[in-house]
Amino acid sequence: MAIHRSEPWRSEKVVEFASRVGEDKALEALVMQGPRGTALRAVGEAEDHKVASKAVVGMEQRRLGAQAGKGGADKGRAQDGQRRNAVPRGSDIAMAVPPARATGELAARPRSGAGKETAFGAVYEYRDNCGTPQVVASTGTMPERQFLLDRRHHEQALAGKQEPSIVWVGVSGGAGGLSDAQMTEVRRAVADGRAERLQAKKLSDIKPYSRHG
């Protein structure tokens, strides 16, 4: 259990969710590649991937803009031209959907670069007895632990709801990976988009005592 707290992508809930790709037609695996390497690996529904992708692309564009503002505008424009020739998207990010059978490893065992921790994010929802999504939330820690915190701190809001179900998972590590703060931005964007799309309520984050505790 201790390793799952520090490596939440290895939790039973996450591994079980990722293994459903290929069986559940609504789920897809996503890999986003940037100029520095893999930016994001994720499992979820296509609409949620679109939201996550938009968030990651926005971050990369802001990074390039910040570099240009530091005196590298000419160099940045030249590099952008080269990248646009390779990836006609107007950004540094390319997307690909890997084979379904690769998704177990995709979500459960991301590869980090030396000295850089893996960032994790999950989105989940609570449904009523008819299976209709009622509450959407996200977490950057082990889902099972977060679910316990939810019940403790949001007892009234979750009364009568079924056990939560993970609906999107993302991991990122290595030289081209996202930071914890950036992954938080991505997962919250996915949760916000899903809540709006499904007309469900959003549950505010309840932070665990320690991600590594």
C-alpha positions as CSV (number, residue, x, y, z in Angstrom):
1,M,0.0,0.0,0.0
2,A,2.9,2.4,0.8
3,I,4.2,2.2,-2.8
4,H,0.8,2.9,-4.2
5,R,0.6,6.1,-2.2
6,S,3.8,7.4,-3.7
7,E,3.0,5.8,-7.1
8,P,-0.8,6.2,-7.4
9,W,-0.8,5.0,-11.1
10,R,-0.1,1.5,-9.7
11,S,-3.2,1.4,-7.6
12,E,-5.7,-1.4,-8.2
13,K,-8.4,1.1,-9.3
14,V,-6.1,2.7,-11.9
15,V,-4.8,-0.6,-13.3
16,E,-8.3,-2.0,-13.5
17,F,-9.5,1.1,-15.3
18,A,-6.7,1.1,-17.8
19,S,-7.1,-2.6,-18.6
20,R,-10.6,-1.9,-19.8
21,V,-9.3,-0.3,-23.0
22,G,-10.2,-2.7,-25.8
23,E,-13.1,-4.1,-23.9
24,D,-15.0,-0.8,-23.3
25,K,-15.5,0.9,-26.6
26,A,-15.9,4.3,-25.0
27,L,-12.3,4.3,-23.6
28,E,-9.2,5.2,-25.7
29,A,-5.5,5.4,-24.9
30,L,-3.7,8.7,-25.7
31,V,-0.1,9.6,-26.1
32,M,0.9,13.3,-26.6
33,Q,4.4,13.8,-27.9
34,G,6.2,17.1,-27.6
35,P,9.7,18.3,-28.8
36,R,11.2,17.2,-25.5
37,G,9.6,13.8,-25.4
38,T,6.3,12.4,-24.2
39,A,4.2,15.1,-22.6
40,L,1.2,13.0,-21.5
41,R,-0.1,9.4,-21.5
42,A,-3.8,9.0,-20.7
43,V,-6.7,6.7,-20.8
44,G,-10.3,7.9,-21.0
45,E,-13.1,9.0,-23.3
46,A,-12.4,10.9,-26.5
47,E,-14.2,14.1,-25.3
48,D,-12.1,14.1,-22.1
49,H,-8.9,13.6,-24.2
50,K,-9.8,16.6,-26.2
51,V,-10.0,18.8,-23.1
52,A,-6.7,17.4,-21.7
53,S,-5.0,17.9,-25.1
54,K,-6.1,21.5,-25.3
55,A,-4.8,22.2,-21.8
56,V,-1.4,20.6,-22.6
57,V,-1.1,22.5,-25.9
58,G,-1.9,25.7,-24.1
59,M,0.9,25.1,-21.6
60,E,3.4,24.4,-24.4
61,Q,2.4,27.6,-26.3
62,R,2.8,29.6,-23.1
63,R,6.3,28.1,-22.6
64,L,7.3,29.0,-26.1
65,G,5.9,32.5,-25.6
66,A,7.9,32.9,-22.5
67,Q,11.1,31.8,-24.2
68,A,10.5,34.2,-27.0
69,G,10.0,37.0,-24.5
70,K,13.5,36.3,-23.1
71,G,15.2,37.3,-26.3
72,G,14.9,34.1,-28.3
73,A,12.1,35.4,-30.6
74,D,14.0,34.9,-33.9
75,K,15.3,31.5,-32.9
76,G,11.9,30.5,-31.6
77,R,10.2,31.5,-34.9
78,A,12.7,29.4,-36.9
79,Q,12.2,26.4,-34.6
80,D,8.4,26.9,-34.8
81,G,8.6,26.8,-38.6
82,Q,10.5,23.6,-38.5
83,R,8.1,22.0,-36.1
84,R,5.1,23.1,-38.2
85,N,6.6,21.4,-41.2
86,A,6.8,18.2,-39.2
87,V,3.6,18.5,-37.2
88,P,1.0,20.7,-38.9
89,R,-0.8,21.7,-35.7
90,G,0.4,25.2,-34.9
91,S,1.9,23.8,-31.7
92,D,4.6,21.4,-30.5
93,I,2.3,18.7,-29.5
94,A,1.3,15.6,-31.6
95,M,-1.2,13.0,-30.6
96,A,-1.3,9.3,-31.3
97,V,-3.5,6.4,-30.1
98,P,-1.5,3.3,-29.4
99,P,-2.7,-0.3,-29.7
100,A,-5.3,-1.2,-27.1
101,R,-3.2,-4.0,-25.6
102,A,-0.5,-1.5,-24.7
103,T,-2.6,0.5,-22.4
104,G,-2.1,-1.6,-19.3
105,E,1.5,-0.6,-19.2
106,L,0.6,2.9,-20.5
107,A,-1.2,3.9,-17.3
108,A,0.3,1.6,-14.8
109,R,4.0,2.0,-15.4
110,P,5.0,5.4,-16.8
111,R,8.6,6.0,-17.4
112,S,10.2,9.0,-15.7
113,G,13.5,10.7,-16.6
114,A,16.3,10.7,-14.1
115,G,15.6,13.0,-11.2
116,K,12.1,13.8,-12.3
117,E,9.0,12.5,-10.5
118,T,6.0,11.2,-12.4
119,A,3.0,13.5,-12.3
120,F,-0.4,11.8,-11.9
121,G,-4.0,12.9,-12.3
122,A,-7.3,11.1,-12.2
123,V,-10.9,12.2,-12.8
124,Y,-13.8,10.2,-11.3
125,E,-17.5,10.6,-10.8
126,Y,-20.2,9.6,-8.4
127,R,-23.5,8.3,-10.0
128,D,-27.0,7.8,-8.7
129,N,-28.8,4.5,-8.5
130,C,-29.8,4.8,-12.1
131,G,-26.2,5.2,-13.2
132,T,-26.5,8.9,-14.0
133,P,-23.4,10.9,-13.2
134,Q,-24.1,13.4,-10.4
135,V,-20.8,14.6,-9.0
136,V,-17.4,14.9,-10.8
137,A,-14.1,15.3,-9.1
138,S,-10.3,14.8,-9.6
139,T,-7.3,13.9,-7.6
140,G,-3.5,13.8,-7.9
141,T,-3.1,11.1,-5.3
142,M,-4.1,7.4,-4.9
143,P,-7.8,7.3,-5.9
144,E,-8.8,4.8,-3.2
145,R,-7.4,7.1,-0.5
146,Q,-9.1,10.1,-2.1
147,F,-12.5,8.3,-2.1
148,L,-12.2,7.8,1.7
149,L,-11.4,11.5,2.1
150,D,-14.4,12.5,0.0
151,R,-16.8,10.4,2.1
152,R,-15.4,12.0,5.2
153,H,-15.5,15.6,4.1
154,H,-18.5,15.6,1.6
155,E,-20.8,13.2,3.4
156,Q,-23.9,15.3,2.7
157,A,-23.1,15.9,-1.0
158,L,-22.4,12.2,-1.6
159,A,-25.4,10.8,0.3
160,G,-27.2,8.2,-1.8
161,K,-24.5,8.1,-4.5
162,Q,-22.9,4.9,-5.7
163,E,-19.2,4.1,-5.2
164,P,-17.0,6.4,-7.4
165,S,-15.8,5.3,-10.8
166,I,-12.6,6.5,-12.5
167,V,-13.3,8.0,-15.9
168,W,-9.9,9.5,-16.9
169,V,-6.3,8.9,-15.9
170,G,-3.2,10.7,-17.0
171,V,0.5,10.2,-16.2
172,S,3.5,12.2,-17.2
173,G,7.2,11.9,-16.6
174,G,10.7,12.3,-18.1
175,A,12.3,15.3,-19.9
176,G,9.1,16.2,-21.7
177,G,6.7,15.6,-18.9
178,L,4.4,17.8,-17.0
179,S,5.0,19.1,-13.5
180,D,2.6,18.2,-10.6
181,A,1.1,21.7,-10.9
182,Q,0.6,21.3,-14.7
183,M,-1.0,17.9,-14.2
184,T,-3.3,19.5,-11.7
185,E,-4.4,22.0,-14.3
186,V,-5.0,19.3,-16.8
187,R,-7.1,17.0,-14.5
188,R,-9.2,19.9,-13.3
189,A,-9.8,21.0,-16.8
190,V,-11.0,17.5,-17.7
191,A,-13.2,17.4,-14.6
192,D,-14.7,20.9,-15.3
193,G,-15.4,19.9,-18.9
194,R,-17.0,16.6,-17.9
195,A,-19.2,18.2,-15.3
196,E,-20.4,20.8,-17.8
197,R,-21.0,18.3,-20.5
198,L,-22.9,15.9,-18.2
199,Q,-24.6,18.7,-16.2
200,A,-23.1,17.3,-13.0
201,K,-21.8,19.0,-9.9
202,K,-18.1,19.4,-9.2
203,L,-16.5,18.3,-5.9
204,S,-13.7,20.5,-4.6
205,D,-10.4,18.9,-4.0
206,I,-9.7,17.4,-0.5
207,K,-6.0,17.2,0.0
208,P,-4.5,14.1,1.6
209,Y,-2.1,14.7,4.5
210,S,0.8,13.8,2.3
211,R,1.2,12.4,-1.2
212,H,4.1,10.2,0.1
213,G,2.7,9.6,3.6
